[in-house]
Amino acid sequence: MSDRVKVLVIDDDPSIRDFLETLATRQGYGVHAVSDGESALASLDRIRPDVITLDTVLPGMDGLETLRRIKQRTPEVPVIMLSGHGQARTIVEAMRLGATDFLRKPFEVEELEVAFKKALENRALEEEVKHLRGRVRTEVDALLLGGDSPRMREVREIIEQVADTDITVLIRGESGTGKEVVARALFQLGNRRSRPFVKVNCAALPSELLESELFGFEKGAFTGAQKRKLGKFEYANQGTIFLDEISEMAPGLQAKLLQVLQDGEFSRLGGEADVRVDARIIAATNRNLEDAVAKGEFREDLYYRLNVVTIQIPPLRERIDAVPLLVEHFLGMYNAQYNKAVEKLSAETMRVLMNYHWPGNVRELENMIKRMVVLGSEQTVLQEIGQRGMAPVQRVADDDLDLAALGADLSAGRDLDLKAIAKRAAQIAEKKVIERVLAQTRWNRKEAAERLQISYKALLYKMKENGLSDGR
């Protein structure tokens, strides 16, 4: 019986109990029958039923109270209510308390069979969704949320708060940070997970093609339009559409997208009638939309429509503690894909990766690990990083310090000006750090100033002071 679906029958009528037991057994289920709510509750832990049938009228504790207590202890078990009265108030209360179905006595055998099947299918679906949510969270944690960055914990919290809603989400971050991973996590953890997920890269197509791709066209709309074509929005109906690089959309298309957001309607190219659509919109951009709005390149009203909930993904360089976890994940993934056995990277390579600036973010790291696995060598990647002037910070041993450069003459009997030596050491360290950060940002002074947490003017002054004004 442990391998079979188990049914718990709760009914005070012996003939009904016998009938239900015979029917369930004939369908291959294991059955345990009791005559009252108290006995049912006492047997729950021992039986662990997969589905329960429950009469509304019982001696002692009535059916609704029994249902309430069952749901408190085993909320995942579906309960089919049976009643000879079928009063609307009883049905509503049973459903409110969590009943899966409600059958009026006398019922047909087929009705009960369908009710069993539906209850078990719903439970299986819930278990699958629970498993899927756990797997998606694991993937998101591994690919995107690795490490213990407070900003990434905030991203995780927002995803879990808004995933199960239909609210519009704008995902922002540099190229390669994992915006699509976040979009797919929102979809898989949401209430539309069984519906389509449609991705559109707004930067990949010119404006005319993007319009027909998004909204479709009617036969004869233009030369070559020999039959009607449905757009991505129609394919995403009842599901989710992910608009990547939304900032690259032309102003005319932005107006049409705004109509979809406001009214849930649009018209195909060459079409006269409006098409109604119900699709959750998730958008992503690596540009500063506020600047685009200020320059007139992006509609302000569309910006406010999209910017309901914003998820800002920090670049990899700002959560460098995630690199080891990501390396382990990508090694496992590409070892399996290419039948390789690169178990781990050398300590030197990990040191290089931990000190690298990662302009391409997680995507760049993934591609590097992929090359290492395929080629079976770390050297090509190390050479590539070295050519960019981004070799790791060297750990300098105490006896390797250039004391002469610091003005520290340790000849016997000579006095030392420790304050002056410390000041000179700070100047040398400052110059090295500024030079390295400028190299890592490809001499982008604005970005370098942000990384060094100083003003742009202060950086220019320090560059001049340290003889770095001529750049490369």
C-alpha positions in Angstrom: 0.0 0.0 0.0 3.0 2.3 0.5 3.6 2.5 -3.2 0.0 3.3 -4.1 -2.0 6.5 -3.9 -3.7 6.5 -0.4 -7.3 7.7 0.1 -8.7 8.6 3.5 -12.5 8.3 3.5 -14.3 10.2 6.3 -18.1 9.4 6.4 -20.5 8.3 9.1 -22.7 6.3 6.7 -21.4 2.7 6.5 -22.9 2.2 3.0 -21.2 5.3 1.7 -17.9 4.3 3.3 -18.2 0.8 1.7 -19.1 2.3 -1.7 -16.2 4.7 -1.7 -13.8 2.1 -0.5 -14.9 -0.3 -3.3 -14.6 2.4 -5.9 -11.2 3.7 -4.8 -9.8 0.1 -4.5 -11.1 -0.7 -8.0 -9.1 2.3 -9.3 -5.9 1.0 -7.7 -5.9 3.2 -4.6 -5.2 2.1 -1.1 -8.1 3.1 1.2 -8.5 3.8 4.9 -12.0 4.6 6.1 -13.2 6.3 9.4 -16.6 7.4 10.7 -15.8 10.7 12.3 -13.4 13.7 12.3 -11.6 12.8 15.6 -10.6 9.4 14.2 -9.5 11.0 10.9 -7.2 13.5 12.7 -5.8 10.8 14.9 -4.9 8.7 11.9 -3.4 11.4 9.7 0.3 11.0 10.6 0.1 7.2 10.4 -1.8 7.0 7.1 -0.3 10.1 5.3 -3.1 10.2 2.7 -2.7 11.6 -0.8 -6.3 12.6 -1.1 -9.3 12.8 1.4 -13.0 12.5 0.9 -14.9 14.3 3.7 -18.6 14.3 4.5 -19.9 17.7 5.7 -22.3 16.2 8.3 -20.5 14.1 10.9 -21.2 13.1 14.5 -19.3 15.3 17.0 -16.9 17.5 15.1 -18.7 18.6 11.9 -17.1 18.3 8.4 -16.1 22.0 8.1 -14.3 22.0 11.5 -12.6 18.7 10.5 -11.6 20.3 7.2 -10.1 23.3 9.0 -8.0 21.1 11.3 -6.9 18.9 8.4 -5.7 21.9 6.5 -3.8 23.2 9.5 -1.8 20.0 9.7 -1.6 18.9 6.1 -2.3 21.9 3.9 -0.9 20.1 0.8 -3.4 17.2 0.8 -6.4 17.7 -1.4 -9.8 17.3 0.2 -13.0 16.5 -1.7 -16.1 17.5 0.2 -19.3 15.4 0.0 -22.7 16.6 1.0 -26.4 15.6 0.7 -27.5 19.2 1.2 -25.2 21.3 -1.1 -26.2 24.7 0.5 -24.4 27.6 -1.1 -23.1 28.9 2.2 -21.6 25.5 3.1 -19.9 25.2 -0.3 -18.4 28.7 -0.1 -17.1 28.1 3.4 -15.6 24.7 2.4 -13.8 26.3 -0.5 -12.6 29.2 1.7 -11.1 26.6 4.1 -9.2 24.9 1.3 -11.4 22.2 -0.1 -10.3 21.1 -3.6 -13.8 20.0 -4.8 -17.4 19.7 -3.7 -19.8 16.9 -4.8 -23.5 16.6 -4.0 -24.9 13.3 -3.0 -26.0 11.2 -4.7 -23.2 11.6 -7.3 -22.2 9.5 -10.3 -19.3 7.2 -10.2 -17.7 9.2 -13.1 -18.0 12.4 -11.0 -15.9 11.0 -8.2 -13.4 9.5 -10.6 -12.9 12.9 -12.2 -12.7 14.5 -8.8 -10.0 12.1 -7.7 -8.0 12.6 -10.9 -8.2 16.3 -10.8 -7.2 16.5 -7.1 -4.2 14.2 -7.7 -3.1 16.1 -10.8 -3.3 19.4 -8.9 -1.3 18.0 -6.1 1.3 16.7 -8.5 1.4 20.0 -10.3 1.9 21.8 -7.0 4.8 19.5 -6.1 6.3 20.0 -9.5 6.1 23.8 -9.1 7.6 23.6 -5.6 10.5 21.6 -7.0 10.8 24.0 -9.9 10.9 27.0 -7.7 13.6 25.4 -5.6 15.6 24.6 -8.7 15.2 28.1 -10.2 16.3 29.6 -6.9 19.3 27.4 -6.9 20.2 28.4 -10.4 19.7 32.1 -9.7 21.8 31.8 -6.6 24.6 30.1 -8.5 24.6 32.1 -11.6 23.7 35.5 -10.4 23.3 35.9 -6.6 26.5 34.1 -5.6 28.5 35.7 -2.8 27.2 37.7 0.1 26.8 41.1 -1.4 24.1 43.2 0.4 23.0 44.6 -3.0 22.5 41.0 -4.4 20.5 40.1 -1.3 18.3 43.0 -2.1 17.9 41.8 -5.7 16.9 38.3 -4.4 14.3 39.8 -2.1 12.7 41.9 -4.9 12.5 38.9 -7.2 10.7 36.8 -4.5 8.4 39.7 -3.7 7.2 40.5 -7.2 7.6 37.2 -9.1 4.1 36.0 -8.3 2.4 39.2 -9.5 1.7 40.7 -12.9 3.5 44.0 -12.2 5.8 45.4 -14.8 9.5 45.1 -13.9 12.5 47.1 -15.3 15.8 45.3 -14.9 18.9 47.5 -15.1 22.6 46.7 -15.2 25.7 46.6 -17.4 25.9 44.2 -20.3 26.6 40.7 -19.1 25.4 41.1 -15.5 22.6 38.5 -15.9 19.5 40.6 -16.7 18.0 37.7 -18.7 18.6 35.3 -15.8 16.6 37.6 -13.5 13.8 37.9 -16.1 13.6 34.1 -16.4 13.6 33.8 -12.6 10.7 36.2 -12.4 8.9 34.1 -15.0 9.6 30.7 -13.5 8.7 31.8 -10.0 5.5 33.6 -11.1 1.9 32.7 -11.6 2.3 32.6 -15.5 5.0 29.9 -15.4 2.9 27.4 -17.4 2.4 30.0 -20.1 4.8 31.3 -22.9 8.0 33.2 -22.2 8.9 35.3 -25.2 12.2 37.2 -25.5 12.7 40.1 -28.0 16.0 41.9 -28.4 15.0 45.4 -29.3 18.6 46.2 -30.4 18.9 43.3 -32.8 16.4 44.6 -35.5 15.9 47.8 -37.3 12.7 49.7 -36.4 10.5 48.5 -39.3 11.3 44.9 -38.7 11.0 45.2 -34.9 7.5 46.6 -35.3 6.3 43.6 -37.4 8.2 41.3 -35.0 6.4 42.7 -32.0 3.0 43.4 -33.3 2.7 41.3 -36.5 1.1 42.3 -39.8 -1.9 41.6 -42.0 -1.8 40.2 -45.5 -0.9 42.9 -48.0 0.4 45.3 -45.3 3.6 45.7 -47.4 5.3 44.1 -50.4 6.0 40.5 -49.6 3.3 40.3 -46.9 1.5 37.3 -48.4 -0.3 36.2 -45.3 -1.1 37.3 -41.8 1.8 37.0 -39.3 1.2 37.1 -35.5 3.5 39.2 -33.5 5.5 38.3 -30.3 2.9 40.0 -28.1 0.2 37.7 -29.4 2.5 34.6 -28.8 3.1 35.9 -25.3 -0.7 36.2 -24.5 -1.4 35.0 -21.0 2.3 34.7 -20.5 5.4 37.0 -20.2 7.3 39.0 -22.8 10.9 40.1 -22.1 11.9 43.2 -23.9 15.7 43.3 -23.8 17.6 46.5 -24.5 14.3 48.5 -24.4 16.2 51.8 -24.7 17.1 51.0 -28.3 13.4 51.1 -29.4 12.5 53.8 -31.8 10.1 56.6 -30.6 7.3 55.5 -32.9 7.4 52.0 -31.5 7.7 53.4 -27.9 4.2 55.0 -28.4 2.7 51.7 -29.6 4.3 49.9 -26.6 2.8 52.5 -24.3 -0.6 51.7 -25.7 -0.2 48.1 -24.9 0.9 48.9 -21.3 -2.0 51.3 -20.8 -4.9 49.5 -22.6 -3.7 46.0 -23.4 -4.4 46.7 -27.1 -2.5 47.2 -30.3 -3.0 46.9 -34.0 -1.1 44.8 -36.5 0.7 46.5 -39.4 -1.9 47.1 -42.0 -4.7 46.1 -39.6 -7.7 48.1 -38.7 -9.1 46.3 -35.7 -7.4 46.4 -32.3 -5.9 43.2 -30.9 -6.4 42.6 -27.1 -3.5 40.9 -25.3 -2.7 40.0 -21.7 1.0 39.7 -21.3 3.2 40.6 -18.4 6.0 42.9 -19.5 9.6 42.6 -18.2 12.1 45.1 -19.7 15.8 45.4 -19.5 18.4 48.1 -20.3 22.1 48.7 -19.9 21.7 52.5 -20.6 20.8 55.4 -18.3 17.2 55.9 -19.1 17.0 59.1 -17.2 19.7 60.6 -19.5 17.8 59.2 -22.5 14.6 60.9 -21.4 16.4 64.2 -20.8 17.9 64.0 -24.4 14.5 63.2 -25.9 15.5 59.7 -27.0 13.1 57.9 -24.7 9.5 58.8 -23.9 9.0 60.1 -20.4 5.5 58.6 -20.1 6.8 55.2 -21.2 9.7 55.4 -18.7 7.3 55.9 -15.8 5.1 53.1 -17.1 8.0 50.7 -17.2 9.7 51.9 -14.1 7.1 50.4 -11.7 9.5 48.1 -10.0 13.2 48.4 -10.7 15.8 45.7 -10.2 19.4 47.0 -10.4 22.0 44.4 -10.9 25.5 45.5 -9.7 28.5 44.7 -12.0 30.6 41.7 -11.1 33.6 43.8 -10.0 31.3 45.1 -7.2 30.6 41.6 -5.9 33.9 40.0 -6.6 33.3 37.4 -3.8 30.9 35.7 -6.3 33.7 34.7 -8.7 34.7 31.4 -7.0 31.1 30.2 -6.9 30.6 31.2 -10.5 33.8 29.5 -11.6 32.8 26.3 -9.9 29.3 26.4 -11.6 30.7 27.1 -15.1 33.4 24.4 -14.7 30.8 21.9 -13.9 28.5 23.0 -16.7 31.1 22.9 -19.4 32.9 19.8 -18.2 29.5 18.0 -18.6 28.8 19.6 -22.0 32.2 18.9 -23.5 33.0 15.7 -21.6 36.1 17.2 -19.9 37.5 16.9 -16.4 38.9 20.3 -15.4 38.2 20.0 -11.6 39.5 23.4 -10.5 41.7 26.3 -11.5 45.2 26.9 -10.2 45.7 29.3 -7.3 47.5 31.7 -9.6 44.6 31.8 -12.1 42.1 32.3 -9.3 44.2 35.2 -8.0 44.1 36.8 -11.5 40.4 36.4 -11.8 39.7 37.8 -8.3 41.8 40.9 -9.2 40.4 41.4 -12.7 38.0 44.3 -13.4 35.4 42.3 -15.4 34.2 44.8 -18.0 32.1 42.0 -19.5 30.7 40.9 -16.2 29.3 37.3 -15.7 29.1 36.7 -19.4 32.8 37.4 -19.8 33.7 35.1 -16.9 31.5 32.3 -18.4 33.3 32.6 -21.8 36.7 32.5 -20.2 35.9 29.4 -18.2 34.4 27.8 -21.4 37.7 28.4 -23.3 39.7 27.0 -20.4 37.6 23.8 -20.4 37.6 23.4 -24.1 41.3 24.1 -24.6 42.4 22.4 -21.4 44.7 25.3 -20.7 44.5 28.4 -18.5 47.3 30.2 -20.3 45.4 31.8 -23.1 43.0 33.5 -20.7 45.8 34.6 -18.5 47.7 36.1 -21.5 44.5 37.8 -22.6 44.0 39.5 -19.2 47.7 40.4 -19.1 47.5 42.1 -22.5 44.8 44.3 -21.2 47.0 45.6 -18.4 44.9 43.9 -15.8 47.3 41.5 -14.2 46.7 40.7 -10.5 47.9 43.0 -7.8 51.3 41.6 -6.7 51.8 40.8 -3.0 55.1 42.5 -2.2 57.2 40.9 0.5 58.6 43.1 3.2 62.2 42.7 2.0 61.3 43.6 -1.6 60.3 47.1 -0.6 62.3 49.8 -2.4 63.5 51.5 0.7 65.7 53.9 -1.2 62.7 55.1 -3.2 61.1 55.8 0.1 64.1 57.9 1.3 64.8 55.4 4.1 68.6 55.1 4.4 69.1 52.4 7.0 72.9 52.9 7.2 74.1 52.5 10.8 73.9 55.6 12.9 71.7 57.6 10.5 68.5 59.2 11.8 65.2 58.5 10.0 62.2 60.7 9.4 59.5 58.1 9.8 56.7 60.6 9.0 58.3 61.6 5.7 58.9 58.0 4.8 55.3 57.1 5.5 54.1 60.1 3.4 56.3 59.0 0.5 55.1 55.4 0.8 51.4 56.7 0.6 52.2 58.7 -2.5 53.8 55.7 -4.3 50.9 53.5 -3.3 48.3 56.1 -4.4 50.1 56.5 -7.8 50.1 52.7 -8.3 46.5 52.3 -7.4 45.3 55.2 -9.6 47.4 53.9 -12.5 46.0 50.4 -12.1 42.4 51.5 -11.9 42.8 53.7 -15.0 44.2 50.7 -16.9 41.3 48.6 -15.7 38.7 51.2 -16.9 40.6 51.7 -20.2 41.5 55.2 -19.0 37.9 56.2 -18.6 38.4 58.9 -16.0 34.8 59.2 -15.0 34.5 55.5 -14.3 37.9 55.5 -12.5 36.8 58.4 -10.2 33.6 56.4 -9.3 35.7 53.3 -8.4 38.1 55.3 -6.4 35.2 57.1 -4.6 36.6 60.6 -5.4 35.3 63.4 -7.5 36.3 63.7 -11.2 38.2 67.0 -10.5 40.1 65.3 -7.6 41.1 62.5 -9.9 42.4 64.9 -12.5 44.4 66.7 -9.9 45.9 63.5 -8.5 46.8 62.3 -12.0 48.6 65.5 -12.7 50.3 65.4 -9.2 51.5 61.8 -9.9 52.6 62.5 -13.5 49.7 60.5 -15.0 48.1 63.3 -17.0 49.3 62.0 -20.4 47.5 58.7 -19.8 48.7 55.8 -21.9 
